[in-house]
Amino acid sequence: MSTLTPEIDPLALEHQVCFALAVTNRAVLAVYRPLLEPLGLTHPQYLVMLALWDHRRSESGGAALTVKQIAISLQLDSATLSPMLKRLEALGLITRTRNATDERATDVELTADGAALRTRALDIPPAVVARLGVDMPELEELHRVLTRINAAALAAGALDA
């Protein structure tokens, strides 16, 4: 005799990917918060600094990034990014200047203090991994899957205005 399995409710909260992602997002950001606090950064500001540090380490040799380039890199709109950049500038971590060839564009560059902060930030990733209690292969697989999902959502027009 076969046992009947109850039909899975497609609207059950515990089966929703969006719910799992939202809860995980809040929990992971809560792990970052006390680690970033000594650096004087919020998580969104940390992401901006990561983009700038990456750019500086790339073959561009630290040339300025425009606000638009940072927004594209972080998948944010410029209006969301601008207040973060103002705050980072007030903290002395970046400078913002009008682009010499296109007055509509604003260039963003790390200051010496902003570049130096990278050394202190090197402790963040291993501390996050330790606090999450997940091994690196699991995190790498999660990153791979989330990147694939993000690409599919973008291809489907997820962030189109």
C-alpha positions in Angstrom: 0.0 0.0 0.0 1.4 3.4 -0.9 1.4 6.3 1.4 -0.2 9.5 0.3 2.1 12.5 0.3 0.3 15.8 1.1 0.3 18.1 -1.8 2.9 20.8 -1.4 1.3 24.3 -1.2 3.1 26.5 -3.8 2.4 29.5 -1.6 3.7 28.0 1.7 6.0 30.6 3.2 8.7 28.0 4.1 8.9 27.0 0.4 9.5 30.5 -1.0 12.9 31.3 -2.4 12.2 35.0 -1.9 11.6 34.4 1.8 14.7 32.4 2.3 16.8 35.0 0.5 15.2 37.9 2.4 15.8 36.3 5.8 19.3 35.2 4.9 20.1 38.7 3.6 19.1 40.3 6.9 21.0 37.6 8.9 24.2 37.9 6.9 24.1 41.7 7.0 23.7 41.4 10.8 27.0 39.4 10.8 28.8 42.1 8.8 27.5 45.1 10.9 29.7 44.7 14.0 32.7 43.8 11.8 32.3 46.9 9.7 31.5 49.2 12.6 35.2 49.7 13.6 35.9 50.7 10.0 33.2 53.3 10.2 31.3 51.7 7.2 27.8 50.5 6.6 27.5 47.4 4.4 26.4 49.4 1.3 29.4 51.7 1.8 31.6 48.6 2.2 30.4 47.4 -1.2 31.4 50.8 -2.8 34.8 50.5 -1.2 35.2 46.9 -2.5 34.4 48.2 -6.0 37.0 51.0 -5.7 39.6 48.7 -4.2 39.0 46.1 -7.0 39.4 48.8 -9.6 42.6 50.1 -8.1 44.1 46.6 -8.1 43.1 46.0 -11.7 45.2 46.9 -14.7 43.7 50.4 -14.8 46.2 51.3 -12.2 43.8 53.2 -10.0 42.3 55.6 -12.5 39.0 57.1 -11.4 35.7 55.3 -11.7 32.7 57.3 -12.6 29.6 57.2 -10.5 27.8 55.4 -13.4 30.5 52.7 -13.5 30.2 52.1 -9.8 26.4 52.0 -10.0 26.6 49.4 -12.8 29.1 47.4 -10.9 26.9 47.3 -7.8 23.6 47.1 -9.8 22.4 50.2 -8.1 20.9 53.4 -9.6 23.0 56.6 -9.3 20.3 58.2 -7.1 20.8 55.5 -4.5 24.6 55.6 -4.8 25.0 59.4 -4.5 24.2 59.8 -0.8 26.6 56.9 0.0 29.4 58.6 -2.0 28.7 61.9 -0.2 29.1 60.1 3.2 32.3 58.4 2.1 33.7 61.7 0.9 32.8 63.3 4.3 34.7 60.4 6.0 37.7 61.3 3.9 37.8 58.0 2.1 37.0 59.2 -1.5 37.0 62.3 -3.6 34.4 63.2 -6.2 35.3 65.5 -9.0 33.7 66.4 -12.4 35.0 64.4 -15.2 37.4 66.5 -17.3 36.0 65.2 -20.7 32.4 64.9 -19.8 31.0 67.4 -17.3 27.9 65.3 -16.8 30.0 62.5 -15.2 31.5 62.5 -11.8 34.8 60.7 -11.1 35.3 58.9 -7.8 38.8 58.1 -6.5 40.1 56.7 -3.3 42.0 59.0 -1.0 45.2 57.8 0.8 43.0 57.0 3.8 40.5 55.1 1.6 43.2 53.0 0.1 44.8 52.3 3.5 41.5 51.2 4.9 41.7 48.1 2.6 44.4 46.7 4.9 42.1 46.8 7.9 39.2 45.4 5.8 41.2 42.2 4.9 40.1 40.8 8.3 36.4 41.0 7.3 36.0 38.0 4.9 37.6 35.4 7.2 35.6 36.8 10.2 32.4 36.5 8.2 33.2 32.9 7.2 34.0 32.0 10.8 30.8 33.5 12.1 28.6 31.8 9.5 30.1 28.4 10.3 29.9 27.3 6.7 32.9 25.9 5.0 34.5 27.5 1.9 33.3 24.9 -0.7 29.7 25.5 0.5 30.1 29.3 0.3 31.7 29.0 -3.1 28.8 26.9 -4.4 26.3 29.3 -2.9 28.1 32.2 -4.6 28.0 30.3 -7.9 24.3 29.5 -7.7 23.4 33.0 -6.6 25.4 34.5 -9.4 23.7 32.3 -11.9 20.2 33.2 -10.5 21.1 36.9 -10.5 22.2 36.7 -14.2 19.0 34.9 -15.1 16.9 37.5 -13.3 18.8 40.3 -15.0 18.3 38.6 -18.4 14.6 38.4 -17.6 14.6 42.2 -17.1 14.5 42.2 -13.3 16.1 45.6 -13.0 14.7 47.3 -16.1 12.9 50.5 -15.3 
